[in-house]
Amino acid sequence: MRKRGYHHGNLRQALVESALGLIEAKGPTGFTLSEAAKQAGVTPAAVYRHFEGREDLIAEAAKQGFAMFADLMQHAYDKYQPSALAAFEATGRAYLAFARKHPGHYIAMFESGISVNRTPELADAAARARGILEKAAADLSQHIPAEKRPPAAMFSAHIMALSHGVVELYARNTPGATSPFSPEDLLESGIMIYLRGLGLIEPDK
């Protein structure tokens, strides 16, 4: 591949795209900046015009991932309005769909060890995504008296943890991890059991 040095039309984004492929194939610590440069068709020295190191490159991939994730969550939330329950369930399904469609971004966001507070831009993107799920959670609990209402930030975080567990165990082809149920069914049933346990929805008759 011909080296293009600094004369790349959009080197920064090309490096992010290269990193995403490498993250998916080798994990967030399994590649070097030199490999990302090679994939992008530029010299290793050119990378440092945009990123100080591999972690900065992964942080940019994570930031872009959170922005995409937030857009998907917002779309899911808006689509099922005005039903608070349907909108909340939809945000859970959006989590699973994002992990399947954008595995490189997902790993950069949640499995790379990069703090969401590494940069203000990354922190803002992560907060926006989290805020959509918290808003959906708050909508779902409005019928409960304020003094008995569980904190929306708490139970939305629990749902994110549940979603992440389903992704890791059953939606990412983890060797040896099988279930007679689809990841979608596992997530939906888990969400409903949890919400009933909190008294946020009526128990089964």
N, C-alpha and C positions, 0 to 999 in steps of 0.2 A: 504494500500500500504506500502510495506516495505521501511523504511527509509535507504538511502544508504550513508548519511553523505557526506564525502569528496570523496568517492570512486566511482565516476561517470566518465564513459569514456570520455564524452564531456559535462560536466556540463554547461559550458557557453552557448553553442548552445541549449542545452535542455531547459535552462531557457528562452532563446529568443523565442523558439517555444512555450513554455507555455504562455509567455507574449502575443504573437501574438493571440493565441486563446482567452485569457482573454480580450484583447483589442477589438477584434471583438465582443465578447459577452457582455462586460460590459462598454466599452469605456476606454480611456487611464487613467482616474482617478478613475475607478470603481473597481480596484483590488489592493491587497497589495502584497508586496514581499513574505509574508508567503503563500499566495495563489499560487503564481508562483512556489515557492519551492515545495508545495504540489503536484501541477500538474506534476512537474518534478520528483517527488519521492525522494526528498532529504530534509534534515532538513533546517529550515530557516537560521540557522547559516552558512550553506554552501554557501548561496547566496553571502555573503559579501566577500568571497574570490575572487569574480569576479566583483561585482557591489556595489557601495557605497549606492545606493538607487534606488527607482523605476524609477526615471527620467533617470538615467544612463542606466538602462535596456531598457527603451523605446528608448533612443537615439541610442543604438546598433541596435535595430530592425529597426529604421528609416535609419540608415547608410546602413544596408544590403538591405533595400527596395530601397533606391536610387541607389545602385549598380545594382540591378536587373532591375530597371526602366531605367537606362541609357543603359543597354545592349539591352533592348527591343526597346527603341527609336532608338538606333544605327542600329539595324537590320531593323526596318521599314524604316529609312532614306536610308540605303544602297540598300534595295530591290527595291526601285522605282527610283533609279538613271538611266539615267541622267536627268529625268524630275524634275525640281525644284518644280513645283506645286504638282505633285503626291507625292514627298518625303515629302513636308511640310504637306499635308493632312494626310499622313500616320503616321506622328508623333502625330498628334491630335488623330487619332484613337487608337494609341498605348497607349495614356494617359487613354482613356476610358477603353480599354481592361485590362490594369494593375489594375485599380481601382476595376474592377469586379472580377478579378482572385485572387488578393492579398489584400483583404480589411483590414486585420490587419496591413500589412505594410503601406498601403495607409493612414490609420488613424494615425499611428505613425509618418509618414512623414509630413502630412499636417494639422492634426487636434488635435495634442497632446499638442500644445503650447511649444514644445521643439524647441529651436533655432537651426537652421542649423549650427550656429557657436559655438555650445556647445563644440565640439571637432574638431581638424583639420581634422580628418578622415571623420567625418560627413560632414563638410564643403566641402571637396574635392569631395565626392560622389555626393552631391547636385549640386555642380558647374558643374560636368561632365554632369549630366543629363540636366541641364539648357543650357549648351553650345551646346548640340546637336540640340536642338530646335532653338537656336540662329543662328547656322550655316545654318540650313534649311531656316530660315527667311532671312538670308543674301543672300543666293543663289537666293531666289525668287525676291529680289529687285535689282539685279545687272543691269537690263536693264534700271533702272531709273538713271538720272544724279545724281552724288554724292551730289550736292547742294540741290536737291529736294528729296533725298532718305530718307524715315523715318528710324529712328534708329532701327536696327534689335532687339536689346534688348528690346525696347519698344513694338513693335508689337508682338514679341514672348511672352512677358509677358501678353499681352492682350489675346492671344490665350490660354495661360495656365489658365487665369482667366475664360475665357469662358468655357473651358473644365471642370474646377473644378465646375463651376455652373451647368453644365449639369449632371455631376456625382452626385452632392449633391441633386439636385431637381428631377432627373428622372432616375438615374441608381442605386440608393441605396435603392429602395423601401421606399422612404420617405412617411409616411402616409399623405393621402390627396393630394399628388402631382401627377397628371396624365397629360398625353399629348396624343393626337391622333397620334403623331409621335414617332418613335423610338428614343432613345438617339443618335444613330448613325446618323440618318437623321437630328436631331436637331443640332448636332455638325457640320456636314458637311455643312449644309445650312448656319449656323451662320458664319463659317469660310469664306465661299465664299462671303457672303454679306459684311463682314468686309474687306476682301482683295480688293473687287471691290471699296469699299468706299475709300480706301487708294490709289487707282489707281495702285495696284500691278498686277491685272489681268484685262483683257478686260471686259467691261460691257456686259450683255446679249443683244443680238440683238433683 
